[in-house]
Amino acid sequence: MKLLGVLLLVAAVTVSACNAYILMGGRPKGGMLKTPAAPKSIVPPPAQWFQQNLDHFDGQNSAMWKQRYFVNSTFYKPGNPVFLSIGGEGTANPIWIVVGQMMAHAQEHGAMAVLLEHRYYGESHPTSDLSLSNMRYLSSEQALADLANFRDQFGQENNVSGSKWVTFGGSYPGSLSAWARLKYPHYFHAAVASSAPVWAELNFTQYLEVVQASISSDGGADCLSNIRDGMSAVNSMLSTAAGRTQLKDTFRTCRPVGSDTMSLANFAQAVTSLFMGVVQYNRDNV
């Protein structure tokens, strides 16, 4: 009964989350971080478009595509820095170069603020479809080269090549921020990398170790034990057809829980992400 109670509690949280967001792979569409509040009188800068290379590492591939970016020159003084906000795995929102910590620094240093949307996200479409052959152009290496090429061309066209460029990013864009400074030091003077997992790990168990420690610290040993018991029950039920049927009914999934490896992993990850989100995204934008 204890395990069932834990499962029902997790299910209630899941259903509540689904009512608030459309979950995709355990995450709300567009990511976890909500858009910061801004006065209604503030109008975000309009979108602009940059002719970007499809493949930076194949000299015989001359294909180009339009990459979206935004510019806010409100605080800019000629010769001062350019702050480049790096888009991540979601649609770029220009509000981030209107309000927020980076813009507080931009005001302090008289900097120009630029936001570059990541290839394959939002309205920045390098290819006509997401076929497997086209997805080979989606990589952090290509994204870093996008930053360097954009900085080079935009700098020349807007007379800011001589300015000091500083990259900004958080989480995956934070990694790109640090890597851009490391790989292209002649282009980027400094990098701000918030919560950036700069060492790529395929089996990143350390992330959940931090989640576990946080839950134990705030919720206590009983809370952590209940979650562990509940997840153990979920994993056990995933191993049988009857258990997967019960999980479908308990969690009110849209379709039956599949028995293939990807379906099992996706379900377990979706449930686990709720606890991960409580830790990582608590008190966002405060």
N, C-alpha and C positions, 0 to 999 in steps of 0.2 A: 504493500500500500504506500509505503514511503516513496518508493521509486516512481510509482504511478503519479503520486502527488507532485513530484519534481517535474515529471514529464508534462503534466497538465499546466504547471506554472510556466515552463518553457514554451509550451504551445500557446498559452495566452499572450505571452510577450511577442511571439512570432506573428500571431493573428493581428495583434495591435499594431505591430510594425508594418504589416502588409496593408493595413487600412490607411496608414499614414504615407507609405511609400510603395512604389512598385519595386519589389526586390528582384535583382538580377544577379545570380551567383552569390547571394547573401548580402548584396549591397544595394542601397537605393539607387535608382537610375540617376546618374549625374554625380554620384559619390555621396559621402557621408557629411561633408562639411557644407553647412547651409550658407546661403548668400548673406553677407553682412548687411545690417540695416543702414540705410542712407536716406537723407531728407528727400522728399518727393521733388523738391525744386532742383535737385542735382540731375543733370542729363549726362549719361555716360557718353564717352567719345564714340564716333561712328566707326564702323568696320572699314579697314583698308585691306588691299590685297597685294601680295608679293609673289613674283614669279620665282618659284623654287625648283631646284633640281629634283627629279624623281630618284635618281641613284647617284650619290656623290662619289661612288667608288668604281664606277664603270665608265671609262672615258668614251666608250662607243655608244653609250646611252644618252641621247640628247633630249629625252622627254622632260617636259616641264609641267608644273601644275600651280594652281593659285592657293597660297597659304594666307590665312586670315590673321590680321594683327590690328592692334589698337594703340593709339598714342595720346598721351595727356601731357601737354607742355605748359600747364598752368603755372607751375613754379620754376620752370626752366630759365636759367640765365646762361647766355652763350659762354662756352668753355667749361661749364660745370658738368658733373657726371650724367651718364645715362643709366637708368635702372631698368633692367630687362627682367620682367616677370615671365617665368617659363610656364607654359600651359602643360597640363598633364593628361591623365586618362579620363577626359571629360570635356564637355563644351567650355570654351574659354568665355569668361564673363568679365566685361570691361569694368564692372563695378570695383574689381580688385585694384584698378589703377586710378580709382577715385577716392576711396576711403580705405582705412586699414593702416597697419604699422609701416608698411613700405612707403605709403604716401606721406606719413608723418616724417619719415626720414627724407623723402623727396623735398618736402617743404623746407626742412632744416638745411638741406644742402643745395637747394636750387636746382634740383635734378629733373631731367626729362624722364617720364615713365612710359614704358613700352610693354605691351603684353603680346606674346607670340603664341598662337594656338598650335598644339601638337598635331603632327600629321596623323591622319585617319580619324580625328575626333572633331566634334562640332561640325563646322562647315568647311573644314580643311580636308578635301578629298583628293589624294594623289592619284587614285585609280578609279575607274568607273564602277568597280564592284569589289567585293571582299572575297574573291576566289582565292584558293590556296596559293596559286602562282603569284597573285598580286600581294599577298600578305608578307612576302619575303622583304618588302620594302618598309615594313613596320618593325623598327628596331631602335634601341637606344643609340646605336652608332649613327644611324641615319638622322635621328632627332638631334644629336649633338652637332652633326655637320650642318643641319638646318640652321641651328643657332649661329654657327660661325659664318655661314654664307649670308644669312640675314644681316648680321652685324656688319659685315664687310660692305654689302651693297647699300643698306640703309644708311650706314655711316657716311658713305661717299655722296649719296643723293641728298642728305640733309645736313651736310657739313658738320658732322659730329664724329668723324673718324678719329680726330685727335683727342676726344673726350675720354675720360676713364669710364669704362663700362663695368657695371656690377650686376651679376645675375642673382635672382631671387627665386626660391622655390621651397616647397614643403612636401615631405614624403617622397614619392617618385620624382616629381620635379625638383625636389631638394637634392636628390642624387644627381640629376642632370646638371644642376647648378654647380655642385662640387666638381663633377667630372668635366664640365666645360672649362672651368678654371684650370684644371689639371692638364687637359688635353690641348687647350688653346690659350696658353698664358699670354701670348702676344695680342690676343683679342680682348680678354677679360681680366680686368685689374684685380677684382675681388669677387667672392661668392658668399651669399647667405644661403645656407643649407639647413632648413629646419626639419627636425625629425627625419633625417635622410639616412636610409639604409645603404650606405655607400659601398658596402662589401656584399656583392651579389651572392645569395645562398639559395640553392634549390630547395632544400629541406630546412626551412628557417624556424627551427624549434625554439630558438631564443625568444621569438616574439611572444609565444604563448607562456613562456616562463615568466615574462614580465606581467602578462595578464593575470596569471595565477598568483603572483606575489601581491599585485594590487588588490585583487578580490579578497585575498586572505587578510591583508592589512585593513581594508575598509569594512569587509563583511564578517570577518572572523573565521575561525576554523570550521564552524558548523556550516556556514554558507558555502565555503569551498568544498566541503565534504559532500554536501547535497548536490552541488553541480557535478562533481566528479561521479557520484553514484548515478545521477540522471543520464550523463553522457555515456557511462558504461552500459546502462540499460539500452540506450538508443543504438549503440554499436552492436550490442548483442541481438537486438531485434532486426537490425539491417541484414543479418546473416541468414534469416529464414523468410520464406514467403508469407507465413502467417504474421510474423513480426512486422514486415514491411506493410502489410495490409492494416495492421493496427496503427502503425505510424501515420499512414495516409489518413485514417479516420481521426486520430488524435490531433494531428497538425493541420488537418483540413487542406491538404495539398490539392492543387488543381488537377493533377493526374497521378496515377499510381507510381509509387517509388520503384524505379527500375532496379534490376539485379546486376547490371553491368558495372564495371569498376568506376566509370566516370559518374554515373548516376548516384552510386553509393557515396562517393567522395563529395559530390556536389551537395547532397542532402546533409551529410555530417558537417560540411563547411558552412552551410547556410545557418544551421543551428548554432555552431560554435561562434560564428561571426557576431551574433547578438551579444554575447558576453565580451567579445573583443571590442565591439563598438562602444559598450558601456565604459570601458577603460580608456580607449584611445580618444573618443570624441566627447567625453564628459566636459561640460562647460565650454563648448566651442565659442570662439569669438568673444570671450569675456575678457 
